[in-house]
Amino acid sequence: MSKISAATICATEPHMIAILREVMDRVVSEDLKVREDAILSLAMLLEKHSTLNSGQSFYESVLPTPLCNLTLDKAEQQEIVDWLGGLVNSDKRTSSMIWALTKSASAVALEYLLSLICSQGDGLDEDAAWQALIGIDNYLSLDKNGNLYHQAILMIHNYNFLPSLQRIASTSDPHLKELAKRMIEKLREN
């Protein structure tokens, strides 16, 4: 199911490994409420450890206490991103999994999003395409002097993302069309 192992998650706190492992197992639950709650928890845990952090009190209000108190190092965060990225690029994908992946604000998460749009963009449902595009667009809205912004622009060009974006811009969905057109303009500025 996952290449992430319990040994790689917060190895200094075995009880936290079990809690995080349980959340990850619930992400692929057949029960929609269980799955969505688990995805929200993973998303907020990733966001809490990213540059998107909204402050501890926010996470205390949305995360169960054991997860809120969990501290992930970069390698552990990356393991979760890789695990979610694998799900996003599989038949188990949901739009909320894509949204959760965008909360990490990492270059690897961007790579999974670009891969998804470039390989399956025409076959994605509107919600999945929207979440992936919003996630990619967030990288285009970063500080232009920042390292991650330059990394994102390079990755977008290396993926030859523009043709996929142009196809989405010709979709019948007005929201996707507008977002894709706005992103095309941003890319042409670079």
N, C-alpha and C positions, 0 to 999 in steps of 0.2 A: 504494500500500500504506500509506504513512505520510506524515503531513504533517511529521514531523520530518525535518530535513535534516542532512546531515553538517556543514554550515557552522554549525549552531546548537549542536552538541555540543562543548564544550571547545575552542573555536576556536583557542586558543593552543597546543594540542598535537595536530598533525595525526595522529600515530600512534595517539593515544588515540581520535580520531574513528573511525578505521578499526576499532579493536578493539570499541568500543561499537556501531558500526553492524553489525558481524558478529554480535554477541550479539543485537541486535534482529532481525536477519534470521532467526536460528535459532529465535526465539520462535514463528514460524509454520511451522516445519519439519514435514514429514509424519512424520519419525522421532520417535517418542515420547520416547526418552531424550535426544536432542539438544534437543528442545523443552523438556522439563522441566528440564534442566540450565541452559538459557538463561533460563528463567523464574525459577529459583532465583537466578541471578546478578543479574538485574534487580531482583528483590525485595530481595535483600541490599544492593545498591547504593542503592536508594531508602531502605531502613531506615537504612543507615549515615549518610545525610544528613538524617535526620529526628530528631524528639525521642525516638524509640524506640531510638536508638542503644545497642547493647550493649557498646561498647568496641572499640577497634581490634583487639585480639588475637582477638576472635571473628571479625571480618570477614576477618582474615588467614587464619583456618582454613577459611573457606568460599568465599572468592572467589579467583579466579586473581590473581596479583600485579599484573598491569597494571590490572585493574578495582579492586582494593583501593586502589591508589595514585591512582586517578582522583578528582578533586575536581569536583563539580558545583555550579554556582551555582543559585539559586532558579529562574531561568528555564529552565535546562537540566533540572532536576528536573521542572518543570512540563511541559516538552515530553514527557518520558517518561511522566508520568502521563496526559497527554492522548492519547498514542499507545496506551498500555495501555487507557485508558478506551474508546477507539474499538473496540479488539479485544473488550473485555468486552461491549460492546453490539452485537456483530455475530455472525454465524453461526460465526466462528472461535473463539468463547469457550470456555475451559476453566475448571474450578474453580480450577486453580492460577494462571491469569491473574488471577482475581478476588482470590485470596490475595495475589499480588504487588502488586496495586493498593492493598490495605489497608496495605501496609508504608510508604507515603509519609506517612501521617498528615497529609494536607492537606485543606482544605475542598473542593477540586476533586475529589479522589478520593472523598470522601463523596458529592458530587453524582452522580458516575458510579454509585456503588453504589445510591443512592436511585432513580435513574432506572431502573436494571436491575430492582430489586425492584418498583417501581411499574408499570413497563410490561410486564414479562415474568415477574413472580413466580410466577404459576400455571403457567407453562410451563418453569420452571427445573428441572433435575434436583436431587435432594436435596443433593448435594455443592456445587453452585453456589449454591443458596439458603443453605446453611449458611455458606459462606465469606463471602457478601455480608452476611448477618445478623451474623456475628461481627465483620466489619469495621465495620458501623454501630454495633453494641453497644460497640465499643472507644471510640467517640466519646462514648457515654453514660457511660462510666466515667472520663472525664477529670476533672481538677480543676474543680469547679463555679465557681471564681472565674476560670478562664482564658478568654481570648478565643475560642479554638477551640471550647470547650464551648458557649459561647453562640451562636456561629455555627452549630454543628451542630444545636442545638435549634431555632433559627430555620429552618434548611434543612429539617429533618425535618417541621416544621409546614407550611412552604410547599409541600412535596411531597405533603401530605395522606397521609403514610406509614401512619398508624394503620389505615385499612381494609385495606391490603395486609398489614400485620402480623397483623391479626385473621384474615384468610383463612389465612395460614400457621399460625396458632395452632390452626386446626381441621384441620390435616393429619393423616394417619395416622402420620407419622414421629414417634416419641416425643421424639427429640432436638430436632428443629426446633420441635415444639410447645412443649416446655419453654423453649427459648431465646426464642421469640416471646412467650410469656406473661410471662417475666421482663422482656423489653424493654417490653412494654405497661405493666407496673407502673412501670418507671423513667420512662416518658413521662408517666404520669398524675401522678407526683410533681412534674412540671415545669409 
